[in-house]
């Protein structure tokens, strides 16, 4: 059976505090669906560089990616430089203290984890214009 969880985050801003609400529907550790609500206009939201921690597990072309951001990340897009991959989820919102597991497959079967980790690119709204 699935269970719903919600995280309320406060990010500092030079004039006032801004909040977001991240709600997720979970089945065990698998996130089935999540939604993020900003309590301010997106243009006034103060995004931080989240520097997500990345772990990749698996082999033979089937892997699990675990992302653990240090701050809220909106509209996260994942891809590998020079490696073709298919992700179970992409273009998602992440919140701190809530690691997300994403499955992916690659066409090549014998890619070392170190290579995958070095070629992974994680972009979000924060990166626009940088």
Secondary structure, DSSP 8 states (H G I E B T S, - for coil): --EEEEEEEEE--SSS-EEEEEEEEEETTEEEEEEEEESS-GGG--------EEEEEEETTEEEEEEE-SS-EEEEEEEETT--EEESS-SEEE-TT--EEEEEEESSS---HHHHHHHEEEE-GGGTT-
